[in-house]
Amino acid sequence: MVRDLVDVSVRLVKAQKKSLVQDEATAKANEKTC
């Protein structure tokens, strides 16, 4: 049970980091186009 919860939380953190990186990349791209 605990291991499953930890695994899920780790996946969520990784997903959040990925989305953050993508947001930064898109923001930089938008700045360049503007």
Phi, psi and omega in degrees: 000305183298318181299320179298316180298316180298316180300316180296316181296321179297318179298318180298315180298316180298318180296319180296317180297318179299313181296323179297315180298318180295319179298316180297318181296315180293323179296316179297319180297319179296320180297319181296318182291324180288000000 
